[in-house]
Amino acid sequence: MISRRDRLYLFGNCCVGAAIANVLINAFLGWATFRSLGVPALPVWRVPGVAADLAGTAFGVTFGTCLGMGLQVRRDMRRGKIGHVDLSPGIATLLARFPLGTLQRSFGLGMVAVPLFALPVIAAIVVLGVGSMGRVPYVTLKSALAAVEAAVVTPFIVLAALADVKRRAD
């Protein structure tokens, strides 16, 4: 059974906190993209463009989360904010498939995030026949993608980082 402290850390900090942080980061990045390009709309299929940026966002959210949480988990364990978590066999099996080490995990999971998170959004844009997006719809879409992805992947990344800490201690 997972302790109340660890549940709050995994679902409060890692789901809600990561979603909020990624909304803010990606809203700023989306706004900055429009500001630097000075265009009224971003085309879907050009670089820079919506599809390329959403793919980069999907990669970047998971990549950055792996790097950041790899460091944060060790610090939070020293401070007593989280401890070792007993995993169900299913979750343990899933985490065993993650690449070992922070940098390898960052790249590997970042690559998996692109088809898992960006591709469905890009497919929806294609189905809807969107050729370009204005600033507000694009910033909203980019931020929403980042928030959902962060809320989904961060607890798993934290559990993998906890497993790394435990493996090093054994």
ZIVEN-V311450 format. One record per residue. N is the residue number from 1. RES is the residue in one small letter. PHI is phi as a letter, one per 40 degrees, with the letter a starting at -180 (none if undefined). NEAR is the number of other C-alpha atoms within 8 Angstrom. D_CENTER is the distance of its C-alpha to the mean C-alpha in Angstrom with 1 decimal. Layout:
# ZIVEN-V311450
[[N;RES;PHI;NEAR;D_CENTER] [N;RES;PHI;NEAR;D_CENTER]]
This chain:
# ZIVEN-V311450
[[1;m;none;3;26.2] [2;i;c;7;23.2] [3;s;c;6;24.5] [4;r;d;6;24.0] [5;r;d;8;22.6] [6;d;c;12;20.0] [7;r;c;10;19.1] [8;l;c;9;18.8] [9;y;c;11;16.6] [10;l;c;11;14.2] [11;f;c;10;14.3] [12;g;c;10;15.3] [13;n;c;10;13.5] [14;c;c;14;10.4] [15;c;c;14;10.1] [16;v;c;10;12.1] [17;g;c;9;11.7] [18;a;c;13;7.9] [19;a;c;15;8.4] [20;i;c;9;11.4] [21;a;d;9;10.3] [22;n;c;13;7.8] [23;v;c;12;10.8] [24;l;c;9;13.1] [25;i;c;9;11.6] [26;n;c;13;11.1] [27;a;c;12;14.4] [28;f;c;8;16.0] [29;l;c;8;14.9] [30;g;c;12;16.0] [31;w;c;10;19.2] [32;a;c;8;19.8] [33;t;c;8;19.7] [34;f;c;13;22.4] [35;r;c;8;24.3] [36;s;c;6;24.5] [37;l;c;6;25.5] [38;g;g;6;27.9] [39;v;b;7;27.6] [40;p;c;7;27.9] [41;a;a;9;25.6] [42;l;b;13;23.0] [43;p;c;11;24.1] [44;v;c;11;21.9] [45;w;b;9;23.2] [46;r;b;9;23.8] [47;v;b;5;22.2] [48;p;c;8;21.1] [49;g;a;11;20.3] [50;v;c;14;18.0] [51;a;c;10;17.2] [52;a;c;11;16.6] [53;d;c;9;14.4] [54;l;c;11;12.2] [55;a;c;11;11.9] [56;g;c;9;11.2] [57;t;c;12;8.5] [58;a;c;16;6.8] [59;f;c;14;7.7] [60;g;c;9;7.1] [61;v;c;13;3.6] [62;t;c;16;3.7] [63;f;d;12;7.1] [64;g;c;9;7.3] [65;t;c;12;5.7] [66;c;c;14;8.2] [67;l;c;11;10.8] [68;g;c;8;10.8] [69;m;c;11;10.8] [70;g;d;11;13.3] [71;l;c;8;15.6] [72;q;c;8;15.0] [73;v;c;12;15.8] [74;r;c;10;19.0] [75;r;c;8;20.0] [76;d;c;10;19.4] [77;m;c;10;21.4] [78;r;c;7;24.2] [79;r;c;6;24.3] [80;g;g;7;24.4] [81;k;c;10;21.4] [82;i;a;10;20.3] [83;g;b;7;22.3] [84;h;c;7;22.3] [85;v;b;8;21.2] [86;d;c;6;23.3] [87;l;b;7;21.3] [88;s;c;6;22.7] [89;p;d;6;23.8] [90;g;c;7;21.4] [91;i;c;8;18.3] [92;a;c;9;20.0] [93;t;c;8;20.7] [94;l;c;8;17.2] [95;l;c;10;16.0] [96;a;c;7;19.1] [97;r;c;6;17.8] [98;f;c;10;14.9] [99;p;c;9;16.1] [100;l;c;7;17.9] [101;g;g;7;17.3] [102;t;c;10;14.4] [103;l;c;8;14.8] [104;q;c;9;15.5] [105;r;c;13;12.6] [106;s;d;14;10.3] [107;f;c;9;12.2] [108;g;c;10;12.8] [109;l;c;13;9.4] [110;g;c;15;8.3] [111;m;c;9;11.5] [112;v;c;9;11.1] [113;a;c;12;8.0] [114;v;c;13;10.4] [115;p;c;9;13.1] [116;l;c;8;11.2] [117;f;b;11;9.4] [118;a;c;14;11.3] [119;l;d;10;14.6] [120;p;c;9;15.4] [121;v;c;8;14.9] [122;i;c;10;17.0] [123;a;c;8;19.5] [124;a;c;8;20.0] [125;i;c;9;20.7] [126;v;c;8;23.2] [127;v;c;7;24.8] [128;l;c;6;25.2] [129;g;g;6;26.9] [130;v;c;9;25.0] [131;g;b;7;26.2] [132;s;a;9;24.7] [133;m;b;12;22.8] [134;g;c;9;24.0] [135;r;d;12;22.1] [136;v;c;6;21.5] [137;p;c;8;20.4] [138;y;c;11;18.1] [139;v;c;12;16.5] [140;t;c;9;16.2] [141;l;c;8;14.6] [142;k;c;13;12.1] [143;s;c;14;11.3] [144;a;c;9;11.3] [145;l;d;11;9.0] [146;a;c;15;6.3] [147;a;c;14;7.6] [148;v;c;9;7.9] [149;e;d;13;4.7] [150;a;c;15;3.6] [151;a;c;13;7.2] [152;v;c;9;7.4] [153;v;c;9;5.6] [154;t;d;14;6.4] [155;p;d;12;10.0] [156;f;c;9;10.4] [157;i;c;11;9.2] [158;v;c;13;11.6] [159;l;c;10;14.2] [160;a;c;10;14.2] [161;a;c;12;14.6] [162;l;c;12;17.4] [163;a;c;9;18.9] [164;d;c;10;19.1] [165;v;c;9;20.9] [166;k;c;9;23.2] [167;r;c;7;24.0] [168;r;c;6;24.9] [169;a;c;5;27.1] [170;d;c;4;29.0]]
